[in-house]
Amino acid sequence: MSIETFERCTEKWRALLQEKLRSIGMYDEIINDIISSGYYMMNQSDEIIYDSFYGRRYSISIEVLKKNLQNNTQIFRPRGIQSIEVKSIADAKIQIDKFISKFNPELSNRWAYRGENSIFTFKRKFLNPWISNSNGEERSLMPSHWRGFRNDYMKRISYSSRSIFQTIHADDIIYDGIKDFRNLSAKNYNKYGIHTLSDLEDFPEPENQEYFKRWQAHKINPYNSPDMYYLEQHYGFSTPCLDITFDLATAMFFALNKYVEIDRIKKVATYKPVDDISQSVVYVFCFPSDIMTSNDIIRKFDVFSHLEPLRPLRQTCQQFGTNMFNINEPAAYIALQVRFSSDFDLEGLPTQKDLIPFADEDKFYAKLLEMKSKDPDIWGNITEYII
């Protein structure tokens, strides 16, 4: 069975766009640049070009594009992002509060953060004129899954909807603490005869009740829950989700400290201060309420309640989920960027252990490390952090 790439699944839509652009007299060279940059048209009658990097957020009308390209009219203004320089966490909070009060003080629960070691950008043959800067660059805030296709984004494929935490490979962590869970089916057969997993709910033994509860939570309900993908993202797997925090100090830690692999083969790593603080940045986002607010902070998990994962909770976070048609949409909501003065005061920043608790605190993480040592082919992505 062939893999469904973006290129294949948008073939008809890109053909529609090509036909439309030719009908208005656009040169084939420009048309090819537009199409190979990830644009498409779903319906010629609406005359809207969609950009698969931003979903519907930065679509372009055919009429506006035509005027801009054929008449050399300056319709689009390169997007500038306001920047502030801060000397401390307290200074940052004061300046950000001033910015928010001018922007819209009523949106207090919409503001969120992400720290990066540097400003990362990319260029396309045909840039998006609504969001690119004066150098024709677009900010990159793509989740790790999409960054894997940076050599040819047209070849990107959808992320698997089935989490590793829903497979039999995760049974040791799903049913952790249930004595002899692998032989539970045989025991129940000897006692009750032929039965299904659903029948365990009615069996009186505590281990049967608990097994049913976890089976339902981890193997049935997760298809309608994002919890599995939150855990994959935070514990080492590539996903189409981007971590966003509602805590400024957390974002600053990840801006000012870089991930460093100590042992690439065994995947042992730590965080160390960046070499050049002037390159670090914290992005301040203002999200629409239907995407994310502070009310959506991850506070508990419906899955793995028997081994509560601490890492996502410590980072006061939520995740921006993307798909094949909006791979860089988080960048569309940047409202402000925070840069650091050379004498920035580090007082008040959390430590690595605060945000990434070790196995002595995070029992979920401890179990993952145990499973990694037993089956590195499956769990080799799990990083062992040291200081």
C-alpha positions as CSV (number, residue, x, y, z in Angstrom):
1,M,0.0,0.0,0.0
2,S,1.4,3.4,-1.0
3,I,2.1,6.1,1.7
4,E,-0.2,9.0,1.4
5,T,2.0,12.1,1.2
6,F,0.8,15.7,1.1
7,E,1.9,15.7,-2.6
8,R,-0.4,12.8,-3.4
9,C,-3.5,13.8,-1.4
10,T,-3.5,17.4,-2.7
11,E,-2.9,16.4,-6.4
12,K,-6.4,17.4,-7.5
13,W,-6.4,20.6,-5.5
14,R,-3.0,21.7,-6.9
15,A,-4.3,20.9,-10.4
16,L,-7.3,23.2,-9.8
17,L,-4.9,26.0,-8.7
18,Q,-2.7,25.5,-11.7
19,E,-5.6,25.7,-14.0
20,K,-6.9,28.9,-12.3
21,L,-3.6,30.7,-12.3
22,R,-3.1,29.9,-16.0
23,S,-6.6,31.3,-16.8
24,I,-5.6,34.7,-15.4
25,G,-2.4,34.8,-17.5
26,M,0.2,33.9,-14.9
27,Y,3.5,32.6,-16.1
28,D,4.2,28.9,-15.7
29,E,7.4,29.6,-13.7
30,I,5.5,31.5,-11.1
31,I,2.7,28.9,-11.0
32,N,5.3,26.1,-10.4
33,D,6.9,28.1,-7.6
34,I,3.5,28.6,-5.9
35,I,2.4,25.0,-6.2
36,S,5.8,23.6,-5.1
37,S,5.6,25.8,-2.0
38,G,2.6,24.1,-0.7
39,Y,-0.3,26.1,-1.9
40,Y,-3.6,24.7,-3.2
41,M,-7.2,25.5,-4.1
42,M,-10.1,23.4,-3.0
43,N,-12.8,25.1,-5.1
44,Q,-12.3,27.4,-8.1
45,S,-15.5,29.2,-7.4
46,D,-14.4,30.6,-4.1
47,E,-11.1,31.9,-5.7
48,I,-9.1,31.4,-2.5
49,I,-5.6,30.0,-2.3
50,Y,-4.8,28.1,0.8
51,D,-1.3,27.8,2.3
52,S,-0.7,24.3,3.8
53,F,1.8,25.9,6.3
54,Y,-0.9,27.9,8.0
55,G,-4.2,26.3,7.3
56,R,-6.9,28.9,6.6
57,R,-5.1,31.5,8.7
58,Y,-3.2,33.2,5.9
59,S,-5.1,32.3,2.7
60,I,-4.8,34.6,-0.3
61,S,-7.5,35.7,-2.8
62,I,-6.8,35.2,-6.5
63,E,-7.7,38.9,-7.1
64,V,-5.2,40.2,-4.6
65,L,-2.5,37.9,-5.8
66,K,-3.1,38.9,-9.4
67,K,-2.8,42.6,-8.6
68,N,0.3,42.1,-6.5
69,L,2.2,40.1,-9.2
70,Q,1.0,41.4,-12.5
71,N,0.6,45.1,-11.7
72,N,3.6,45.3,-9.4
73,T,1.3,46.8,-6.7
74,Q,2.6,46.8,-3.1
75,I,-0.5,45.2,-1.5
76,F,1.3,43.1,1.2
77,R,3.3,44.6,4.0
78,P,6.1,42.5,5.3
79,R,5.1,41.3,8.8
80,G,7.1,42.8,11.6
81,I,7.0,41.4,15.1
82,Q,7.5,43.8,18.0
83,S,10.6,43.0,20.1
84,I,11.5,43.9,23.7
85,E,14.8,43.4,25.5
86,V,14.6,42.4,29.2
87,K,17.0,42.3,32.1
88,S,15.2,39.9,34.5
89,I,12.0,37.9,34.8
90,A,10.4,40.8,36.7
91,D,11.4,43.3,34.0
92,A,10.0,40.9,31.4
93,K,6.6,40.7,33.2
94,I,6.4,44.4,33.5
95,Q,7.1,45.0,29.8
96,I,4.8,42.2,28.6
97,D,2.0,43.5,30.8
98,K,2.4,46.9,29.2
99,F,2.2,45.3,25.8
100,I,-0.9,43.3,26.7
101,S,-2.6,46.4,28.2
102,K,-2.2,48.2,24.9
103,F,-3.0,45.2,22.7
104,N,-6.2,44.0,24.5
105,P,-6.3,43.7,28.3
106,E,-9.5,41.6,28.1
107,L,-7.6,38.7,26.6
108,S,-5.7,37.9,29.8
109,N,-6.1,34.2,29.5
110,R,-5.0,34.0,25.9
111,W,-1.3,34.8,26.4
112,A,1.2,31.9,26.2
113,Y,4.9,31.4,25.7
114,R,7.6,29.3,24.0
115,G,11.3,29.6,24.5
116,E,13.8,28.9,21.7
117,N,17.6,29.0,21.6
118,S,17.5,31.0,18.4
119,I,15.1,32.5,15.8
120,F,14.7,29.8,13.2
121,T,13.4,30.7,9.7
122,F,12.8,29.1,6.3
123,K,12.3,30.3,2.8
124,R,10.1,29.0,0.0
125,K,10.1,29.6,-3.7
126,F,6.9,31.5,-3.1
127,L,6.7,33.0,0.3
128,N,3.5,33.8,2.1
129,P,3.2,37.6,1.7
130,W,1.0,38.0,4.8
131,I,3.5,36.6,7.3
132,S,7.0,36.7,5.8
133,N,9.5,39.5,6.7
134,S,11.2,41.9,4.5
135,N,13.9,39.3,3.7
136,G,11.4,36.8,2.4
137,E,11.8,34.6,5.5
138,E,9.1,33.0,7.6
139,R,9.5,32.1,11.3
140,S,9.7,28.4,11.8
141,L,7.7,26.9,14.7
142,M,7.0,23.5,13.2
143,P,6.6,20.5,15.5
144,S,9.3,17.9,15.3
145,H,7.3,15.5,13.0
146,W,7.1,18.1,10.2
147,R,10.7,19.3,10.6
148,G,11.7,15.8,9.5
149,F,10.6,16.7,6.0
150,R,12.6,19.9,5.8
151,N,14.4,18.7,2.6
152,D,11.1,18.4,0.8
153,Y,7.9,19.4,2.6
154,M,5.8,18.2,-0.3
155,K,6.8,14.6,0.7
156,R,5.4,15.0,4.3
157,I,3.1,12.3,5.5
158,S,0.4,12.3,8.1
159,Y,1.2,11.4,11.7
160,S,0.0,7.9,12.8
161,S,-3.2,8.2,14.8
162,R,-2.2,5.2,16.9
163,S,0.1,6.0,19.9
164,I,2.8,3.7,21.0
165,F,1.1,4.0,24.5
166,Q,-1.9,2.2,23.0
167,T,0.0,-0.9,21.7
168,I,1.0,-4.1,23.4
169,H,4.5,-2.7,23.7
170,A,3.2,-0.5,26.5
171,D,1.4,-3.2,28.5
172,D,4.2,-3.2,31.1
173,I,3.5,0.4,32.0
174,I,-0.3,0.3,31.4
175,Y,-0.8,-2.6,33.8
176,D,2.1,-1.8,36.2
177,G,1.2,-2.8,39.7
178,I,-1.4,-5.5,38.8
179,K,0.1,-8.7,40.0
180,D,0.8,-11.3,37.3
181,F,-1.4,-9.4,34.8
182,R,-0.1,-11.4,31.9
183,N,-1.6,-14.6,33.3
184,L,-4.9,-12.9,34.4
185,S,-6.8,-14.2,31.3
186,A,-5.8,-17.8,32.0
187,K,-6.8,-17.5,35.6
188,N,-10.2,-16.0,34.7
189,Y,-10.8,-18.7,32.1
190,N,-10.1,-21.5,34.7
191,K,-12.5,-19.8,37.1
192,Y,-15.2,-18.3,34.8
193,G,-14.8,-20.0,31.5
194,I,-15.0,-18.2,28.1
195,H,-15.3,-14.4,28.6
196,T,-14.4,-11.1,27.0
197,L,-12.3,-8.2,28.4
198,S,-15.6,-6.3,28.9
199,D,-16.7,-9.0,31.3
200,L,-13.9,-8.1,33.7
201,E,-15.9,-5.1,34.9
202,D,-18.4,-7.6,36.5
203,F,-15.8,-9.9,38.1
204,P,-15.4,-9.3,41.8
205,E,-11.6,-9.5,42.1
206,P,-9.8,-6.1,42.6
207,E,-7.2,-7.1,40.0
208,N,-9.9,-7.7,37.4
209,Q,-11.7,-4.4,38.2
210,E,-8.4,-2.5,37.9
211,Y,-7.4,-4.3,34.7
212,F,-10.7,-3.5,33.1
213,K,-10.4,0.2,34.2
214,R,-7.0,0.6,32.6
215,W,-7.8,-1.4,29.5
216,Q,-10.8,0.9,28.9
217,A,-8.8,4.0,29.6
218,H,-5.7,3.1,27.5
219,K,-7.0,0.9,24.7
220,I,-10.6,2.1,24.1
221,N,-11.1,5.7,25.2
222,P,-7.7,7.2,24.1
223,Y,-8.9,7.4,20.5
224,N,-10.9,10.3,21.6
225,S,-8.3,11.8,24.0
226,P,-5.1,13.8,23.3
227,D,-3.4,12.5,26.5
228,M,-1.4,9.9,24.7
229,Y,0.1,12.4,22.3
230,Y,1.0,14.8,25.2
231,L,2.9,12.0,26.7
232,E,4.7,11.0,23.5
233,Q,5.7,14.7,23.0
234,H,7.1,15.2,26.5
235,Y,8.9,11.9,26.8
236,G,10.8,11.7,23.6
237,F,8.8,10.8,20.6
238,S,8.4,12.9,17.4
239,T,4.8,14.3,17.2
240,P,2.8,16.9,15.2
241,C,2.3,18.9,18.4
242,L,4.2,22.0,19.7
243,D,4.8,22.6,23.4
244,I,3.4,25.9,24.6
245,T,3.6,27.0,28.2
246,F,1.6,29.6,30.2
247,D,4.5,30.2,32.5
248,L,7.0,32.8,31.4
249,A,9.9,31.5,33.6
250,T,9.5,28.0,32.1
251,A,9.8,29.5,28.5
252,M,12.8,31.4,29.6
253,F,14.5,28.3,30.9
254,F,14.2,26.6,27.5
255,A,15.3,29.8,25.7
256,L,18.5,30.1,27.8
257,N,19.4,26.4,28.0
258,K,20.1,24.0,25.2
259,Y,19.5,20.3,24.9
260,V,22.9,18.6,24.8
261,E,23.4,14.8,24.1
262,I,26.1,13.3,26.2
263,D,25.7,9.8,24.7
264,R,23.9,9.8,21.3
265,I,23.7,6.0,21.1
266,K,22.3,5.5,24.6
267,K,20.4,8.8,24.3
268,V,21.7,10.4,27.5
269,A,21.4,14.1,27.7
270,T,21.3,17.3,29.8
271,Y,20.5,21.0,29.5
272,K,23.4,23.5,29.5
273,P,23.4,27.3,29.2
274,V,23.4,28.6,25.7
275,D,26.7,30.0,24.3
276,D,25.2,33.3,23.2
277,I,22.3,34.7,25.2
278,S,21.7,37.4,22.6
279,Q,20.4,34.7,20.2
280,S,17.8,33.3,22.6
281,V,14.1,34.3,22.2
282,V,10.8,33.8,24.0
283,Y,7.8,34.1,21.8
284,V,4.6,35.5,23.3
285,F,1.4,34.2,21.6
286,C,-2.1,35.4,21.6
287,F,-4.3,32.5,20.7
288,P,-8.0,32.5,19.7
289,S,-10.1,31.1,22.5
290,D,-11.1,28.1,20.4
291,I,-7.5,27.1,20.1
292,M,-6.0,27.5,23.5
293,T,-6.5,29.5,26.8
294,S,-5.0,29.2,30.2
295,N,-8.0,27.1,31.2
296,D,-6.6,24.4,29.0
297,I,-3.4,23.9,31.0
298,I,-2.7,20.2,31.5
299,R,-3.5,19.5,35.2
300,K,-4.1,15.8,35.2
301,F,-4.2,12.8,32.9
302,D,-7.1,10.4,32.3
303,V,-4.5,7.8,31.4
304,F,-1.7,6.5,33.7
305,S,-3.3,7.8,36.8
306,H,-1.5,4.9,38.6
307,L,1.9,6.4,37.5
308,E,1.2,10.1,37.2
309,P,3.5,11.7,34.6
310,L,5.0,14.8,36.2
311,R,6.9,16.4,33.4
312,P,4.0,18.0,31.5
313,L,2.5,19.2,34.8
314,R,5.7,20.8,35.9
315,Q,5.9,22.8,32.7
316,T,2.5,24.4,33.0
317,C,1.8,23.6,29.4
318,Q,-0.6,22.8,26.6
319,Q,0.1,21.7,23.1
320,F,-0.7,23.2,19.7
321,G,-1.8,20.3,17.5
322,T,-1.1,20.5,13.8
323,N,-1.9,18.4,10.7
324,M,-0.7,18.1,7.2
325,F,-2.5,21.3,6.3
326,N,-1.2,23.7,8.9
327,I,2.3,22.5,9.8
328,N,3.6,26.0,10.9
329,E,0.4,27.6,12.1
330,P,1.7,28.3,15.6
331,A,4.0,31.0,14.1
332,A,0.8,32.9,12.9
333,Y,-0.1,33.8,16.5
334,I,3.2,35.3,17.6
335,A,2.4,38.8,19.0
336,L,5.7,39.7,20.6
337,Q,9.2,38.4,21.0
338,V,11.4,38.8,24.1
339,R,15.1,39.1,23.8
340,F,17.7,39.0,26.6
341,S,20.2,41.7,27.6
342,S,23.8,40.6,28.0
343,D,23.5,41.1,31.8
344,F,20.2,39.2,32.2
345,D,19.6,38.2,35.8
346,L,19.0,34.5,36.0
347,E,17.5,34.7,39.5
348,G,14.0,33.0,39.7
349,L,14.5,30.7,36.7
350,P,13.5,27.1,37.3
351,T,16.1,24.4,37.2
352,Q,16.3,21.4,34.8
353,K,15.2,19.1,37.6
354,D,12.2,21.4,38.4
355,L,10.9,21.1,34.8
356,I,12.2,17.6,34.0
357,P,12.0,15.7,37.2
358,F,14.2,12.6,37.4
359,A,13.0,9.0,37.9
360,D,13.1,9.3,41.7
361,E,10.2,11.7,41.5
362,D,8.5,10.9,38.2
363,K,7.4,7.3,38.5
364,F,6.1,7.3,34.9
365,Y,9.5,8.3,33.6
366,A,11.2,5.7,35.9
367,K,9.0,3.0,34.3
368,L,9.9,4.2,30.8
369,L,13.6,4.0,31.5
370,E,13.1,0.5,32.8
371,M,11.3,-0.5,29.6
372,K,14.0,1.2,27.5
373,S,16.7,-1.0,29.2
374,K,14.6,-4.1,28.4
375,D,13.6,-3.2,24.8
376,P,15.7,-0.4,23.3
377,D,14.4,-1.0,19.8
378,I,11.0,0.1,20.9
379,W,11.8,2.6,23.6
380,G,15.1,3.9,22.5
381,N,13.7,7.4,22.0
382,I,13.4,7.9,25.7
383,T,16.1,10.2,26.9
384,E,17.9,9.6,30.2
385,Y,18.5,13.0,31.7
386,I,21.5,13.8,33.9
387,I,22.9,17.0,35.4
